[in-house]
Amino acid sequence: MNISVQSHKDSGEVLADRRIPDGGDWLSREELDSLTAEELIRRTTALKPLVAAHAMECEQLRRPVDEVWNAIRATGCFYHFVPKCYGGLEFDIDSFIDAMLPIAEGCASTGWVTAFCVEHNWMLSQFPKQFQDETFGGDFPYIIAPGATNPPGTAVPVEGGYLLSGLWKWGTGVMHADWVLLVGNIPGESEPRQLFMGLPADEVEVLDTWHVAGMLGTGSNDIRCKDVFVPEYRVMDMGEMRMGNAPGAKIHGNNPIYRMPMTPFLAITAAIAAVGVARSALDHFKERIGVRVMLGTTVKQSEKASAHMRLGEAAALTETAEMILRKVGHRNVALASQDGLVGAEDRIAMRAQVALAMDLCRKAVRLVAEGSGSSAHMTANPLQRALRDINVMASHIVYDFDGATELLGRSMIGLEPNTRVF
């Protein structure tokens, strides 16, 4: 893969050491034809020890570890939502959750990036056919791409497309990306549309800005470009994708997965990592209480009722969160199976439910971390990383619990939405 480490000496800016893939490591047609959902899940589950062994290195590098990332690519998981007409797998939501959970259990950051990059291939399936032909049907049978939306850039209309400029934050997936998906607004529009645009990764700069308290290994650095031409066929209205009415939804509409509203699916995608890190924290707590002797006593913590209560409550919270993800996933597909678009009330409710699932996972991790003593906060202990990761994870805008429940309450009494995040 190509590796670029550069600095802007005049301004002091440093560009990130991203890994633009060379390609050529795609699965063969025969390998894809024989790859079942069960086999994909077996492969990602088998990777969990490798992912976990490199979790601290991932955090130190502030990006996924190359060896781990290449092993994830080799599983075939990034073909999951690529349409069958392009040779993809077109698997369902449950198998997506099942395949992503083991990676997230091994490392929250790696699991987060992997799930997003799988989901972003679903996003590509929503674009006009010519863009899908260029990628899925051309030299990129799947893409690795961030989907950066905020703050939106400026898209100036020109003949045949737009000139895109801007600085976008939260570029999850950009460190190993071959494409980028960015939002731009047309200057002067009274009601700005969010235009989602696809660009080759080598047409943008990636700034080394990802210095955070948790989820360090995602490498979600800032992305910048100036006056990059984006042809019209690589552009779609993000509002249409939110409603399940994008160009690709009409092309692949025989499968309701491609008519799902975006935001509930996005919320599920990111929350998989929360369930994974909560599961991991539970496992570490179970192991820890079996050997930890409480200060001033000769009693192992595993003999104390308080430890049993924390473990039991955290397990119930985590399993409930997973149940919510699966139920919302089923409902999103079921609603998309019906005639017409999925209404705002349903989309708002599903977003609030997944925000609740994230909150349950955060409570579960806090329960076991707070019951693990001071040494659990040593940097070598996975519990402290789990606590930091879940707190940062929960700050994603789609999990703003106050905002999600306010929006739900407004819809229940007939008030108009006060945000587009649903």
N, C-alpha and C positions, 0 to 999 in steps of 0.2 A: 504494500500500500504506500501511497505517497505521504510523506511527512513534511510539514511546513512549520518551522519555528522562525519567526521574524519579529523585529522590533521597529517601531517608528522612533528613531532617536531624537528627532526634533521635538516631538510632543511627549516623549516618555512612554508612549503606548506600547504594549506588547501584544502581538498576535498569538493566539493559542496554537499549541502544537497538535493540530488536528490531523486525523488520518484519513485522507480522501482515498476510498477504496480503488484499487486498480481494476477490480472486476475479475472475471474469469474463474471465480470460485463458485459459480452457480451450480445447482443440482441439475443432473441430466434429466431428459424427458422420462427415461425409464425409472430413475429414482423417484421422481415426483409421482408418476403413475402408481407406484407401489406404496407410497407413503400414506398411511391411514392416520386418523386422529389419534388412535390408541398408540401407534408407534411414535408419533411426534411427542406425545405426553411422556412416553417411556424415555425418549432421548433427553428431553429437558429435565426430567427427574434425575436421570443419571448424571447430569452436569452439576447438580447441587453441591456436592463436595468440592469440586473445582472452583465454583463460584464463591463458596464460603471461604476457601483457603486464600483467595485473593481479595477478600472484602477490604481488609485494611490497606492493602496496596492500592486498590481502587480509590479509596478515600485520599490517600497520600498523593496520588497522581492527579486527582480531581477530574477523572474521566474513567470510563470502563477500560479494563486491562486488555491489551491487544490479544493475548493468548485466549482469554475468556471470550472475548467478542467473536474471534474467529471460530471458536468451538460452537458458540450460539448460532452463528451463520450456518454452520455445517448441519445443524439439526433440521433445517428447512422451515423454521417457524415464521420467517418473514414472508413466506408464500401463503400464509394462513388465510388472509382476506383478499388475495389477488384473484380476480374472477377466473373461473374455469375456461372461459373462452380465450384467455391469454395463457393457459397452461397452469394456472394457480390451483390452490387447494379448495378454496371456498368453504372452509369449515365453519362450525357454528360457534355461538358465544360460550357455551359451557366448556367446549374443548379449548377455547382461547384462555379462559380462566384457569383450567386445569394445567395447561402447558406453561403458563406464566408464573403460577404460584411457586413452584420449586425454585425458580431463578430468584424470585423476590425473597424467599426464605433464606437463600444463601447470601444475598447482598441486596439491600433495599435499593441502592442507587442503580445497580446493574439491572435489577428487575424492572424498575421504573422506566429506564431508557429503552429496554427491550420491548416492553408492552406498548409504549408510545410509538416506537418505530414500526411495530406490527400494525397498530391501528392507523398509522399515517399512510400505509398502503391502502387501507380502506378509504381514506380521504382521497387518495389519488384516483381511486375507482369512481369518485364523484365528479371528476373533471370532464371536460369535453373529450370526445372519442379520439381526436387527433393527438392530444397529449398522452392519453393512455396507449395509443398505437406507438408513439415515440419512445415510451418507456417500457411498459409491460410487453409490448409487441416488438420492441427494438432491442437495444443493447442492455436494457435494465429490466430483467424479468421481475424484479422487485426493487424498490428504492429504500435507502436509508436517508431519512430527512427529518429535520425539525419542522414543527408547525408553529411559527412565532407570529403572534397576533398583536402584541402590545409592547410599546405604543405603536399605532399603525404608521406606516410610511406614507409617502406621497406618490401617487400614481398619476402622471401627467399623460393624457391621451395624445398619441401621435399616430401617424398612418400605420395601420396593421397591428397596433398594440399600445403599450404604455412604456414610459420611462419611469422606473421605480427608484426612489431614494428613501433612505431612512436608517434608523438605528433601533433594532428590536432586541428586547430582553427575553430571557427564559427560553433559550434555544436548545431545548432538550433533544439530544440525538445529533447535534451538529458536529461533535468531535469525530465521528466516523461516517459523516454524511457524503453522499454523492449528489444529492439534490437538496434544495431548501424550499420550504413552502412559507410564504410571507404575506402579510396583509397590508394592503395599501388603500388609501382613500383618494378620490378625485378631488382636487382643490376646488372650492367654491360651491360644492353641492350643498343645498340647504339641509338635506337629510343624508349625511354621508353613508354610502354603502361600503361594507367591508369586502373588498375584492381580494380573493385568495389567489396567489400567484406562485407559479413554479419556476425556479431558476436552477441551473447547474451550480453545484457547490463552489466551483472554482471562480464563479463570477461575484462572490461576496467575500468580505473579510470577516474573520471571527476574532473578537477581542478577548484577551485573557482577563475576564472580569469575575469569574465564578469563585468568589471567596465568601463562603457562607458557613453557618453554624452546623448545618446538617445536610444530608443528601449531597455531600461534597463530590461524590464519585459520578454524578450525572453529567458533569461538564457542561452545564446549561448556560454557556457563555453568550455574550451579546453578539449580534450579527449586524453588519453594516454594508451598505452599498450606495452608490451614487449614480443616477442616470443610467441604470442598466435597462436595456430594452427587453421587455417581456411580450412575446407575441400574444395576440388575442386568444389563441387556442389554448394557452396555458393559464387562463384566467377563468374564475367562476365567482359568483356572488355567494359569499359565505352565509348570508341569510337563507338562501335556498337550501344549503346543506343542513342548516339547523332545523329546517322544517321537513327534511327528507324529500326535497323536490329539486335536487341539483341535476345537471345534465346526465351524470352517470347513473343516477337513480332511475332515470327513464330508459337508459341503455340496458341495465342489468336488472330491471324491475321484476323479472320473473322470480327472483329470489328476494324476499322481503328484507333480508339483511342489508341490502343496498338501498332500501328506502327508509331505514331507521333514521330518526332525528339524531343529529350529531351529539348534542350536549349530554344526554343521558349515557350514550356510549362512551364519550370522552371521560365522564365521571367514573364509570365502571373501570375503564382502562387504568386510570391513575390509582384507583382504590385497591386494585389487585395487590400493589406493592404494600399497602397498609395492612391488608390481611396477612401477607407473607411475613412482614416484619413482626407483627403481633404473634404469629405462630412461632417464629424463631425465638422471640423473647420468652414465650412460654416454655419452650424446650430448654433454653439456658437456665431459666428459673428452676425448673424441675431438677436439672442436673446440679445446680448450685445448692439447693436446700438439702440435697442428699449428703453433702460433705461439709456444709458450713455449721460450725459449732457456735452457738450464741455466746457472746462475750459474758463472762462471769458465771457460766454454767458449763455442764458437760453434756448438754442436750443438743442433738442435731436439730436444725431448723425443720427438717422434714417430719419431726415428731410433734410439732406445735400446731394447734388448731388454726392459729392465725395464718400460717402459711398455706394450710389446706383451703381456707376460705379465699385467700387471694388467688390461689391457683384456679380454684373452681370458678370464681367470678370472672376472672380474666378469660378462661376457656369459653365460658358461656357468651361473653361479649364478642369474642373473636368469631365463634361459630355463627352467632346471629348476624354479624356484619357480612360474613360470606353468604349466608342465606339471602340477605337483602340484595347483594350484588347479582346473584343468580336470578332472583325473582324480577328485579328491574330489567335485567337482560332479556328474560323471557317476555316480559310485558312490552318492552320496546319493539321486539320483533313481531309480537302478536298484533300490536296496534298498527305497525307498518304493513301487516298482511291485509288489513281492511282497505276498503275503497276510500279514497280521499286522504288528506294530510292528517297527521297526528296533531290534535289540538293543543293550544298553549297550556291549558289546565293540566293535561296529562304530562307534558314535558316538564312543567314546573314541579309537579308532584314527584316525578322520578328523580329530578335533581335533588330535591330535599331529602328523599329517602337515602340516596347514596351519600349525601353530606352527613346524614345520621350514621351510616356505616363507618365512615371515616372517624367520626367522633367516638364511636364504640371502640374502634381499634386503638385510638389514642388513650382512652381510659384503660384499656387492657394493658398496654405497655407501661403506663404510669403505675398501675397497681403492682406489677411484678418488680419494676425498677425500684419503687419506693420501699419494697419489702426485702431488698437484696443487700442492704448495708453499704457502707462508704466505699469499700473496695470495688464494688460494681461500677464505680465511676472512674476507675483507672482506664486510661486510653486503650489498653489492651483488651478490655472486657467488652464483649459484643453488646451487653445490655445498655451501656452508656451511649453507644452508637445508635441503637434502636430508639432510645428516648429522643436523641437529637434529630434523628431522621424523621420520626413520626410527627414531631412538632413542626418541622419545616414542610413536610409533605402536606399537612393539614392546612397550611397557609395558602395553598392554591386557591385561586378565586372561585372555582367551582364548588369548593368545600366551605366557603364562607357561611357558617351555620346560621348566623343572624340574618344574613342576606337571603339565604335559601328559604328559611322559615318565614321571613317577612313576605317574600314573594308568594309563598304558598298561602299564607293567611290573606293577603290581598285578593288572590284569585278566588278564595272561598267565599268572599263577600262581594264579589263582582267588580273589584277595582282593577284598573289597567295595570299591567306590569310596569315597574319603574326601573328595569334593567333589561338588556338584551341577552343576559347570560342564562338561557334556559332552552 
